[in-house]
């Protein structure tokens, strides 16, 4: 399980963009997002760096 905090994720649209970015890396990833805490949990075979790069490229750089 990989966990990110995404400070710029503030609304439903942000959640969709973050989800789509992760699914572009691994379409089979299991994604859990908490908008109030701005946390993203991902169960995936992809590397943490690949997900970090995808999120950053989508405009939502994780911490």
CHARMM internal coordinates of N, CA and C (Angstrom, degrees):
IC EDIT
DIST 1 N 1 CA 1.4545
DIST 1 CA 1 C 1.5275
ANGL 1 N 1 CA 1 C 107.82
DIST 1 C 2 N 1.3061
ANGL 1 CA 1 C 2 N 115.50
DIHE 1 N 1 CA 1 C 2 N 129.75
DIST 2 N 2 CA 1.4613
ANGL 1 C 2 N 2 CA 122.40
DIHE 1 CA 1 C 2 N 2 CA 178.29
DIST 2 CA 2 C 1.5283
ANGL 2 N 2 CA 2 C 107.70
DIHE 1 C 2 N 2 CA 2 C -109.75
DIST 2 C 3 N 1.3147
ANGL 2 CA 2 C 3 N 116.51
DIHE 2 N 2 CA 2 C 3 N 134.73
DIST 3 N 3 CA 1.4619
ANGL 2 C 3 N 3 CA 120.87
DIHE 2 CA 2 C 3 N 3 CA -179.30
DIST 3 CA 3 C 1.5228
ANGL 3 N 3 CA 3 C 110.09
DIHE 2 C 3 N 3 CA 3 C -121.43
DIST 3 C 4 N 1.3305
ANGL 3 CA 3 C 4 N 114.40
DIHE 3 N 3 CA 3 C 4 N 135.47
DIST 4 N 4 CA 1.4646
ANGL 3 C 4 N 4 CA 121.21
DIHE 3 CA 3 C 4 N 4 CA 175.41
DIST 4 CA 4 C 1.5140
ANGL 4 N 4 CA 4 C 108.74
DIHE 3 C 4 N 4 CA 4 C -128.32
DIST 4 C 5 N 1.3132
ANGL 4 CA 4 C 5 N 115.61
DIHE 4 N 4 CA 4 C 5 N 152.78
DIST 5 N 5 CA 1.4564
ANGL 4 C 5 N 5 CA 122.28
DIHE 4 CA 4 C 5 N 5 CA 164.95
DIST 5 CA 5 C 1.5198
ANGL 5 N 5 CA 5 C 105.28
DIHE 4 C 5 N 5 CA 5 C -108.02
DIST 5 C 6 N 1.3293
ANGL 5 CA 5 C 6 N 115.49
DIHE 5 N 5 CA 5 C 6 N 129.27
DIST 6 N 6 CA 1.4700
ANGL 5 C 6 N 6 CA 120.98
DIHE 5 CA 5 C 6 N 6 CA -177.88
DIST 6 CA 6 C 1.5329
ANGL 6 N 6 CA 6 C 107.37
DIHE 5 C 6 N 6 CA 6 C -120.98
DIST 6 C 7 N 1.3464
ANGL 6 CA 6 C 7 N 117.16
DIHE 6 N 6 CA 6 C 7 N 89.64
DIST 7 N 7 CA 1.4636
ANGL 6 C 7 N 7 CA 120.97
DIHE 6 CA 6 C 7 N 7 CA -173.57
DIST 7 CA 7 C 1.5310
ANGL 7 N 7 CA 7 C 114.84
DIHE 6 C 7 N 7 CA 7 C -58.92
DIST 7 C 8 N 1.3222
ANGL 7 CA 7 C 8 N 117.54
DIHE 7 N 7 CA 7 C 8 N -30.22
DIST 8 N 8 CA 1.4691
ANGL 7 C 8 N 8 CA 119.77
DIHE 7 CA 7 C 8 N 8 CA -176.42
DIST 8 CA 8 C 1.5261
ANGL 8 N 8 CA 8 C 113.05
DIHE 7 C 8 N 8 CA 8 C -84.90
DIST 8 C 9 N 1.3175
ANGL 8 CA 8 C 9 N 118.61
DIHE 8 N 8 CA 8 C 9 N 1.63
DIST 9 N 9 CA 1.4683
ANGL 8 C 9 N 9 CA 122.78
DIHE 8 CA 8 C 9 N 9 CA 178.92
DIST 9 CA 9 C 1.5255
ANGL 9 N 9 CA 9 C 108.22
DIHE 8 C 9 N 9 CA 9 C -85.15
DIST 9 C 10 N 1.3271
ANGL 9 CA 9 C 10 N 116.58
DIHE 9 N 9 CA 9 C 10 N 106.15
DIST 10 N 10 CA 1.4659
ANGL 9 C 10 N 10 CA 119.93
DIHE 9 CA 9 C 10 N 10 CA -172.04
DIST 10 CA 10 C 1.5263
ANGL 10 N 10 CA 10 C 114.99
DIHE 9 C 10 N 10 CA 10 C -125.57
DIST 10 C 11 N 1.3346
ANGL 10 CA 10 C 11 N 118.67
DIHE 10 N 10 CA 10 C 11 N -5.42
DIST 11 N 11 CA 1.4634
ANGL 10 C 11 N 11 CA 119.29
DIHE 10 CA 10 C 11 N 11 CA -175.76
DIST 11 CA 11 C 1.5260
ANGL 11 N 11 CA 11 C 110.89
DIHE 10 C 11 N 11 CA 11 C -152.00
DIST 11 C 12 N 1.3162
ANGL 11 CA 11 C 12 N 115.95
DIHE 11 N 11 CA 11 C 12 N 177.37
DIST 12 N 12 CA 1.4578
ANGL 11 C 12 N 12 CA 121.60
DIHE 11 CA 11 C 12 N 12 CA 179.78
DIST 12 CA 12 C 1.5224
ANGL 12 N 12 CA 12 C 112.54
DIHE 11 C 12 N 12 CA 12 C -60.59
DIST 12 C 13 N 1.3120
ANGL 12 CA 12 C 13 N 117.23
DIHE 12 N 12 CA 12 C 13 N -37.59
DIST 13 N 13 CA 1.4687
ANGL 12 C 13 N 13 CA 120.23
DIHE 12 CA 12 C 13 N 13 CA 178.33
DIST 13 CA 13 C 1.5225
ANGL 13 N 13 CA 13 C 109.89
DIHE 12 C 13 N 13 CA 13 C -61.74
DIST 13 C 14 N 1.3242
ANGL 13 CA 13 C 14 N 116.42
DIHE 13 N 13 CA 13 C 14 N -43.23
DIST 14 N 14 CA 1.4693
ANGL 13 C 14 N 14 CA 121.13
DIHE 13 CA 13 C 14 N 14 CA 178.32
DIST 14 CA 14 C 1.5235
ANGL 14 N 14 CA 14 C 110.43
DIHE 13 C 14 N 14 CA 14 C -58.90
DIST 14 C 15 N 1.3273
ANGL 14 CA 14 C 15 N 116.64
DIHE 14 N 14 CA 14 C 15 N -43.37
DIST 15 N 15 CA 1.4610
ANGL 14 C 15 N 15 CA 121.53
DIHE 14 CA 14 C 15 N 15 CA 179.76
DIST 15 CA 15 C 1.5237
ANGL 15 N 15 CA 15 C 110.31
DIHE 14 C 15 N 15 CA 15 C -59.67
DIST 15 C 16 N 1.3293
ANGL 15 CA 15 C 16 N 117.44
DIHE 15 N 15 CA 15 C 16 N -42.95
DIST 16 N 16 CA 1.4703
ANGL 15 C 16 N 16 CA 121.19
DIHE 15 CA 15 C 16 N 16 CA 179.00
DIST 16 CA 16 C 1.5239
ANGL 16 N 16 CA 16 C 111.43
DIHE 15 C 16 N 16 CA 16 C -63.70
DIST 16 C 17 N 1.3142
ANGL 16 CA 16 C 17 N 117.17
DIHE 16 N 16 CA 16 C 17 N -42.30
DIST 17 N 17 CA 1.4651
ANGL 16 C 17 N 17 CA 120.43
DIHE 16 CA 16 C 17 N 17 CA -179.93
DIST 17 CA 17 C 1.5265
ANGL 17 N 17 CA 17 C 110.41
DIHE 16 C 17 N 17 CA 17 C -65.64
DIST 17 C 18 N 1.3211
ANGL 17 CA 17 C 18 N 116.99
DIHE 17 N 17 CA 17 C 18 N -43.97
DIST 18 N 18 CA 1.4641
ANGL 17 C 18 N 18 CA 121.45
DIHE 17 CA 17 C 18 N 18 CA 178.64
DIST 18 CA 18 C 1.5313
ANGL 18 N 18 CA 18 C 110.02
DIHE 17 C 18 N 18 CA 18 C -62.30
DIST 18 C 19 N 1.3126
ANGL 18 CA 18 C 19 N 116.62
DIHE 18 N 18 CA 18 C 19 N -45.58
DIST 19 N 19 CA 1.4714
ANGL 18 C 19 N 19 CA 120.97
DIHE 18 CA 18 C 19 N 19 CA 178.63
DIST 19 CA 19 C 1.5180
ANGL 19 N 19 CA 19 C 110.88
DIHE 18 C 19 N 19 CA 19 C -59.82
DIST 19 C 20 N 1.3116
ANGL 19 CA 19 C 20 N 117.08
DIHE 19 N 19 CA 19 C 20 N -47.06
DIST 20 N 20 CA 1.4697
ANGL 19 C 20 N 20 CA 121.04
DIHE 19 CA 19 C 20 N 20 CA -179.70
DIST 20 CA 20 C 1.5272
ANGL 20 N 20 CA 20 C 111.43
DIHE 19 C 20 N 20 CA 20 C -62.30
DIST 20 C 21 N 1.3229
ANGL 20 CA 20 C 21 N 117.02
DIHE 20 N 20 CA 20 C 21 N -39.90
DIST 21 N 21 CA 1.4701
ANGL 20 C 21 N 21 CA 120.44
DIHE 20 CA 20 C 21 N 21 CA 179.77
DIST 21 CA 21 C 1.5258
ANGL 21 N 21 CA 21 C 110.61
DIHE 20 C 21 N 21 CA 21 C -62.71
DIST 21 C 22 N 1.3191
ANGL 21 CA 21 C 22 N 116.46
DIHE 21 N 21 CA 21 C 22 N -42.58
DIST 22 N 22 CA 1.4646
ANGL 21 C 22 N 22 CA 120.15
DIHE 21 CA 21 C 22 N 22 CA 178.92
DIST 22 CA 22 C 1.5187
ANGL 22 N 22 CA 22 C 110.39
DIHE 21 C 22 N 22 CA 22 C -66.86
DIST 22 C 23 N 1.3198
ANGL 22 CA 22 C 23 N 117.20
DIHE 22 N 22 CA 22 C 23 N -42.43
DIST 23 N 23 CA 1.4675
ANGL 22 C 23 N 23 CA 120.96
DIHE 22 CA 22 C 23 N 23 CA -179.11
DIST 23 CA 23 C 1.5238
ANGL 23 N 23 CA 23 C 112.02
DIHE 22 C 23 N 23 CA 23 C -66.25
DIST 23 C 24 N 1.3219
ANGL 23 CA 23 C 24 N 118.02
DIHE 23 N 23 CA 23 C 24 N -24.58
DIST 24 N 24 CA 1.4667
ANGL 23 C 24 N 24 CA 120.14
DIHE 23 CA 23 C 24 N 24 CA 175.51
DIST 24 CA 24 C 1.5287
ANGL 24 N 24 CA 24 C 110.61
DIHE 23 C 24 N 24 CA 24 C -67.71
DIST 24 C 25 N 1.3153
ANGL 24 CA 24 C 25 N 116.63
DIHE 24 N 24 CA 24 C 25 N -29.90
DIST 25 N 25 CA 1.4683
ANGL 24 C 25 N 25 CA 121.88
DIHE 24 CA 24 C 25 N 25 CA 178.65
DIST 25 CA 25 C 1.5295
ANGL 25 N 25 CA 25 C 109.79
DIHE 24 C 25 N 25 CA 25 C -82.34
DIST 25 C 26 N 1.3324
ANGL 25 CA 25 C 26 N 116.78
DIHE 25 N 25 CA 25 C 26 N -44.08
DIST 26 N 26 CA 1.4637
ANGL 25 C 26 N 26 CA 121.85
DIHE 25 CA 25 C 26 N 26 CA -179.22
DIST 26 CA 26 C 1.5195
ANGL 26 N 26 CA 26 C 108.72
DIHE 25 C 26 N 26 CA 26 C -145.72
DIST 26 C 27 N 1.3240
ANGL 26 CA 26 C 27 N 116.08
DIHE 26 N 26 CA 26 C 27 N 101.68
DIST 27 N 27 CA 1.4628
ANGL 26 C 27 N 27 CA 121.52
DIHE 26 CA 26 C 27 N 27 CA -177.64
DIST 27 CA 27 C 1.5282
ANGL 27 N 27 CA 27 C 112.12
DIHE 26 C 27 N 27 CA 27 C -64.09
DIST 27 C 28 N 1.3267
ANGL 27 CA 27 C 28 N 117.09
DIHE 27 N 27 CA 27 C 28 N -18.82
DIST 28 N 28 CA 1.4656
ANGL 27 C 28 N 28 CA 120.83
DIHE 27 CA 27 C 28 N 28 CA -177.96
DIST 28 CA 28 C 1.5309
ANGL 28 N 28 CA 28 C 112.68
DIHE 27 C 28 N 28 CA 28 C -98.79
DIST 28 C 29 N 1.3190
ANGL 28 CA 28 C 29 N 117.07
DIHE 28 N 28 CA 28 C 29 N 5.51
DIST 29 N 29 CA 1.4654
ANGL 28 C 29 N 29 CA 120.83
DIHE 28 CA 28 C 29 N 29 CA -178.22
DIST 29 CA 29 C 1.5243
ANGL 29 N 29 CA 29 C 110.22
DIHE 28 C 29 N 29 CA 29 C -62.79
DIST 29 C 30 N 1.3285
ANGL 29 CA 29 C 30 N 115.02
DIHE 29 N 29 CA 29 C 30 N 145.20
DIST 30 N 30 CA 1.4573
ANGL 29 C 30 N 30 CA 121.04
DIHE 29 CA 29 C 30 N 30 CA 172.81
DIST 30 CA 30 C 1.5243
ANGL 30 N 30 CA 30 C 106.15
DIHE 29 C 30 N 30 CA 30 C -99.65
DIST 30 C 31 N 1.3283
ANGL 30 CA 30 C 31 N 115.53
DIHE 30 N 30 CA 30 C 31 N 121.55
DIST 31 N 31 CA 1.4677
ANGL 30 C 31 N 31 CA 121.38
DIHE 30 CA 30 C 31 N 31 CA -171.29
DIST 31 CA 31 C 1.5221
ANGL 31 N 31 CA 31 C 109.58
DIHE 30 C 31 N 31 CA 31 C -119.53
DIST 31 C 32 N 1.3133
ANGL 31 CA 31 C 32 N 115.67
DIHE 31 N 31 CA 31 C 32 N 131.11
DIST 32 N 32 CA 1.4643
ANGL 31 C 32 N 32 CA 121.83
DIHE 31 CA 31 C 32 N 32 CA 173.20
DIST 32 CA 32 C 1.5213
ANGL 32 N 32 CA 32 C 107.14
DIHE 31 C 32 N 32 CA 32 C -124.18
DIST 32 C 33 N 1.3252
ANGL 32 CA 32 C 33 N 115.59
DIHE 32 N 32 CA 32 C 33 N 126.74
DIST 33 N 33 CA 1.4608
ANGL 32 C 33 N 33 CA 120.33
DIHE 32 CA 32 C 33 N 33 CA -177.94
DIST 33 CA 33 C 1.5201
ANGL 33 N 33 CA 33 C 109.67
DIHE 32 C 33 N 33 CA 33 C -124.39
DIST 33 C 34 N 1.3274
ANGL 33 CA 33 C 34 N 115.54
DIHE 33 N 33 CA 33 C 34 N 131.92
DIST 34 N 34 CA 1.4544
ANGL 33 C 34 N 34 CA 122.05
DIHE 33 CA 33 C 34 N 34 CA 173.35
DIST 34 CA 34 C 1.5194
ANGL 34 N 34 CA 34 C 107.38
DIHE 33 C 34 N 34 CA 34 C -113.03
DIST 34 C 35 N 1.3113
ANGL 34 CA 34 C 35 N 115.94
DIHE 34 N 34 CA 34 C 35 N 105.26
DIST 35 N 35 CA 1.4638
ANGL 34 C 35 N 35 CA 119.88
DIHE 34 CA 34 C 35 N 35 CA -179.41
DIST 35 CA 35 C 1.5325
ANGL 35 N 35 CA 35 C 112.22
DIHE 34 C 35 N 35 CA 35 C -65.03
DIST 35 C 36 N 1.3538
ANGL 35 CA 35 C 36 N 119.59
DIHE 35 N 35 CA 35 C 36 N -42.84
DIST 36 N 36 CA 1.4682
ANGL 35 C 36 N 36 CA 118.66
DIHE 35 CA 35 C 36 N 36 CA -179.76
DIST 36 CA 36 C 1.5292
ANGL 36 N 36 CA 36 C 113.90
DIHE 35 C 36 N 36 CA 36 C -58.97
DIST 36 C 37 N 1.3330
ANGL 36 CA 36 C 37 N 117.09
DIHE 36 N 36 CA 36 C 37 N -36.21
DIST 37 N 37 CA 1.4651
ANGL 36 C 37 N 37 CA 119.86
DIHE 36 CA 36 C 37 N 37 CA -179.57
DIST 37 CA 37 C 1.5271
ANGL 37 N 37 CA 37 C 112.21
DIHE 36 C 37 N 37 CA 37 C -97.83
DIST 37 C 38 N 1.3387
ANGL 37 CA 37 C 38 N 116.36
DIHE 37 N 37 CA 37 C 38 N -7.09
DIST 38 N 38 CA 1.4649
ANGL 37 C 38 N 38 CA 123.59
DIHE 37 CA 37 C 38 N 38 CA -179.44
DIST 38 CA 38 C 1.5306
ANGL 38 N 38 CA 38 C 111.84
DIHE 37 C 38 N 38 CA 38 C 58.86
DIST 38 C 39 N 1.3226
ANGL 38 CA 38 C 39 N 114.91
DIHE 38 N 38 CA 38 C 39 N 37.56
DIST 39 N 39 CA 1.4648
ANGL 38 C 39 N 39 CA 121.34
DIHE 38 CA 38 C 39 N 39 CA 179.02
DIST 39 CA 39 C 1.5230
ANGL 39 N 39 CA 39 C 110.30
DIHE 38 C 39 N 39 CA 39 C -106.01
DIST 39 C 40 N 1.3193
ANGL 39 CA 39 C 40 N 114.44
DIHE 39 N 39 CA 39 C 40 N 142.47
DIST 40 N 40 CA 1.4524
ANGL 39 C 40 N 40 CA 122.22
DIHE 39 CA 39 C 40 N 40 CA 177.55
DIST 40 CA 40 C 1.5263
ANGL 40 N 40 CA 40 C 107.37
DIHE 39 C 40 N 40 CA 40 C -125.61
DIST 40 C 41 N 1.3193
ANGL 40 CA 40 C 41 N 116.03
DIHE 40 N 40 CA 40 C 41 N 123.22
DIST 41 N 41 CA 1.4630
ANGL 40 C 41 N 41 CA 121.99
DIHE 40 CA 40 C 41 N 41 CA 175.65
DIST 41 CA 41 C 1.5195
ANGL 41 N 41 CA 41 C 107.67
DIHE 40 C 41 N 41 CA 41 C -111.56
DIST 41 C 42 N 1.3277
ANGL 41 CA 41 C 42 N 116.27
DIHE 41 N 41 CA 41 C 42 N 132.20
DIST 42 N 42 CA 1.4507
ANGL 41 C 42 N 42 CA 120.76
DIHE 41 CA 41 C 42 N 42 CA -176.73
DIST 42 CA 42 C 1.5237
ANGL 42 N 42 CA 42 C 109.50
DIHE 41 C 42 N 42 CA 42 C -132.11
DIST 42 C 43 N 1.3183
ANGL 42 CA 42 C 43 N 115.26
DIHE 42 N 42 CA 42 C 43 N 124.61
DIST 43 N 43 CA 1.4587
ANGL 42 C 43 N 43 CA 120.78
DIHE 42 CA 42 C 43 N 43 CA 170.90
DIST 43 CA 43 C 1.5214
ANGL 43 N 43 CA 43 C 105.80
DIHE 42 C 43 N 43 CA 43 C -101.37
DIST 43 C 44 N 1.3275
ANGL 43 CA 43 C 44 N 116.70
DIHE 43 N 43 CA 43 C 44 N 115.61
DIST 44 N 44 CA 1.4541
ANGL 43 C 44 N 44 CA 121.28
DIHE 43 CA 43 C 44 N 44 CA -170.26
DIST 44 CA 44 C 1.5188
ANGL 44 N 44 CA 44 C 111.03
DIHE 43 C 44 N 44 CA 44 C -156.14
DIST 44 C 45 N 1.3078
ANGL 44 CA 44 C 45 N 115.24
DIHE 44 N 44 CA 44 C 45 N 163.58
DIST 45 N 45 CA 1.4587
ANGL 44 C 45 N 45 CA 121.55
DIHE 44 CA 44 C 45 N 45 CA 172.15
DIST 45 CA 45 C 1.5329
ANGL 45 N 45 CA 45 C 110.43
DIHE 44 C 45 N 45 CA 45 C -93.24
DIST 45 C 46 N 1.3306
ANGL 45 CA 45 C 46 N 116.50
DIHE 45 N 45 CA 45 C 46 N -10.43
DIST 46 N 46 CA 1.4709
ANGL 45 C 46 N 46 CA 121.31
DIHE 45 CA 45 C 46 N 46 CA -179.47
DIST 46 CA 46 C 1.5251
ANGL 46 N 46 CA 46 C 110.18
DIHE 45 C 46 N 46 CA 46 C -73.30
DIST 46 C 47 N 1.3151
ANGL 46 CA 46 C 47 N 115.89
DIHE 46 N 46 CA 46 C 47 N 159.11
DIST 47 N 47 CA 1.4621
ANGL 46 C 47 N 47 CA 120.04
DIHE 46 CA 46 C 47 N 47 CA 179.40
DIST 47 CA 47 C 1.5283
ANGL 47 N 47 CA 47 C 110.80
DIHE 46 C 47 N 47 CA 47 C -78.37
DIST 47 C 48 N 1.3161
ANGL 47 CA 47 C 48 N 114.34
DIHE 47 N 47 CA 47 C 48 N 155.38
DIST 48 N 48 CA 1.4606
ANGL 47 C 48 N 48 CA 119.71
DIHE 47 CA 47 C 48 N 48 CA 176.95
DIST 48 CA 48 C 1.5252
ANGL 48 N 48 CA 48 C 110.25
DIHE 47 C 48 N 48 CA 48 C -60.03
DIST 48 C 49 N 1.3198
ANGL 48 CA 48 C 49 N 117.05
DIHE 48 N 48 CA 48 C 49 N -39.18
DIST 49 N 49 CA 1.4614
ANGL 48 C 49 N 49 CA 120.14
DIHE 48 CA 48 C 49 N 49 CA -179.11
DIST 49 CA 49 C 1.5261
ANGL 49 N 49 CA 49 C 111.69
DIHE 48 C 49 N 49 CA 49 C -65.74
DIST 49 C 50 N 1.3338
ANGL 49 CA 49 C 50 N 117.68
DIHE 49 N 49 CA 49 C 50 N -38.23
DIST 50 N 50 CA 1.4695
ANGL 49 C 50 N 50 CA 120.46
DIHE 49 CA 49 C 50 N 50 CA 178.16
DIST 50 CA 50 C 1.5232
ANGL 50 N 50 CA 50 C 110.38
DIHE 49 C 50 N 50 CA 50 C -63.05
DIST 50 C 51 N 1.3220
ANGL 50 CA 50 C 51 N 116.85
DIHE 50 N 50 CA 50 C 51 N -40.76
DIST 51 N 51 CA 1.4705
ANGL 50 C 51 N 51 CA 120.04
DIHE 50 CA 50 C 51 N 51 CA 177.93
DIST 51 CA 51 C 1.5157
ANGL 51 N 51 CA 51 C 110.76
DIHE 50 C 51 N 51 CA 51 C -68.28
DIST 51 C 52 N 1.3166
ANGL 51 CA 51 C 52 N 116.75
DIHE 51 N 51 CA 51 C 52 N -42.62
DIST 52 N 52 CA 1.4762
ANGL 51 C 52 N 52 CA 121.29
DIHE 51 CA 51 C 52 N 52 CA 178.46
DIST 52 CA 52 C 1.5308
ANGL 52 N 52 CA 52 C 110.26
DIHE 51 C 52 N 52 CA 52 C -58.66
DIST 52 C 53 N 1.3308
ANGL 52 CA 52 C 53 N 116.76
DIHE 52 N 52 CA 52 C 53 N -44.41
DIST 53 N 53 CA 1.4661
ANGL 52 C 53 N 53 CA 121.29
DIHE 52 CA 52 C 53 N 53 CA 179.25
DIST 53 CA 53 C 1.5227
ANGL 53 N 53 CA 53 C 111.31
DIHE 52 C 53 N 53 CA 53 C -63.65
DIST 53 C 54 N 1.3377
ANGL 53 CA 53 C 54 N 117.05
DIHE 53 N 53 CA 53 C 54 N -41.10
DIST 54 N 54 CA 1.4659
ANGL 53 C 54 N 54 CA 121.06
DIHE 53 CA 53 C 54 N 54 CA -179.81
DIST 54 CA 54 C 1.5233
ANGL 54 N 54 CA 54 C 110.93
DIHE 53 C 54 N 54 CA 54 C -65.27
DIST 54 C 55 N 1.3351
ANGL 54 CA 54 C 55 N 116.84
DIHE 54 N 54 CA 54 C 55 N -43.64
DIST 55 N 55 CA 1.4568
ANGL 54 C 55 N 55 CA 120.18
DIHE 54 CA 54 C 55 N 55 CA 179.04
DIST 55 CA 55 C 1.5220
ANGL 55 N 55 CA 55 C 111.64
DIHE 54 C 55 N 55 CA 55 C -65.06
DIST 55 C 56 N 1.3088
ANGL 55 CA 55 C 56 N 116.34
DIHE 55 N 55 CA 55 C 56 N -42.62
DIST 56 N 56 CA 1.4636
ANGL 55 C 56 N 56 CA 120.86
DIHE 55 CA 55 C 56 N 56 CA 178.45
DIST 56 CA 56 C 1.5298
ANGL 56 N 56 CA 56 C 109.94
DIHE 55 C 56 N 56 CA 56 C -62.72
DIST 56 C 57 N 1.3191
ANGL 56 CA 56 C 57 N 116.61
DIHE 56 N 56 CA 56 C 57 N -43.09
DIST 57 N 57 CA 1.4653
ANGL 56 C 57 N 57 CA 121.12
DIHE 56 CA 56 C 57 N 57 CA 178.79
DIST 57 CA 57 C 1.5201
ANGL 57 N 57 CA 57 C 112.73
DIHE 56 C 57 N 57 CA 57 C -63.19
DIST 57 C 58 N 1.3239
ANGL 57 CA 57 C 58 N 116.18
DIHE 57 N 57 CA 57 C 58 N -29.22
DIST 58 N 58 CA 1.4701
ANGL 57 C 58 N 58 CA 121.22
DIHE 57 CA 57 C 58 N 58 CA 179.30
DIST 58 CA 58 C 1.5275
ANGL 58 N 58 CA 58 C 111.82
DIHE 57 C 58 N 58 CA 58 C -83.54
DIST 58 C 59 N 1.3383
ANGL 58 CA 58 C 59 N 117.15
DIHE 58 N 58 CA 58 C 59 N -3.61
DIST 59 N 59 CA 1.4533
ANGL 58 C 59 N 59 CA 120.64
DIHE 58 CA 58 C 59 N 59 CA 178.14
DIST 59 CA 59 C 1.5163
ANGL 59 N 59 CA 59 C 114.09
DIHE 58 C 59 N 59 CA 59 C 95.42
DIST 59 C 60 N 1.3323
ANGL 59 CA 59 C 60 N 117.27
DIHE 59 N 59 CA 59 C 60 N 11.92
DIST 60 N 60 CA 1.4531
ANGL 59 C 60 N 60 CA 122.20
DIHE 59 CA 59 C 60 N 60 CA -179.19
DIST 60 CA 60 C 1.5200
ANGL 60 N 60 CA 60 C 110.37
DIHE 59 C 60 N 60 CA 60 C -127.22
DIST 60 C 61 N 1.3312
ANGL 60 CA 60 C 61 N 117.18
DIHE 60 N 60 CA 60 C 61 N 69.79
DIST 61 N 61 CA 1.4636
ANGL 60 C 61 N 61 CA 119.54
DIHE 60 CA 60 C 61 N 61 CA -178.05
DIST 61 CA 61 C 1.5301
ANGL 61 N 61 CA 61 C 111.57
DIHE 60 C 61 N 61 CA 61 C -63.84
DIST 61 C 62 N 1.3265
ANGL 61 CA 61 C 62 N 116.51
DIHE 61 N 61 CA 61 C 62 N 128.18
DIST 62 N 62 CA 1.4639
ANGL 61 C 62 N 62 CA 119.71
DIHE 61 CA 61 C 62 N 62 CA 179.34
DIST 62 CA 62 C 1.5264
ANGL 62 N 62 CA 62 C 111.93
DIHE 61 C 62 N 62 CA 62 C -84.18
DIST 62 C 63 N 1.2953
ANGL 62 CA 62 C 63 N 114.08
DIHE 62 N 62 CA 62 C 63 N 161.02
DIST 63 N 63 CA 1.4710
ANGL 62 C 63 N 63 CA 120.47
DIHE 62 CA 62 C 63 N 63 CA 174.24
DIST 63 CA 63 C 1.5025
ANGL 63 N 63 CA 63 C 108.72
DIHE 62 C 63 N 63 CA 63 C -103.19
END
COOR INIT
IC SEED 1 N 1 CA 1 C
IC BUILD
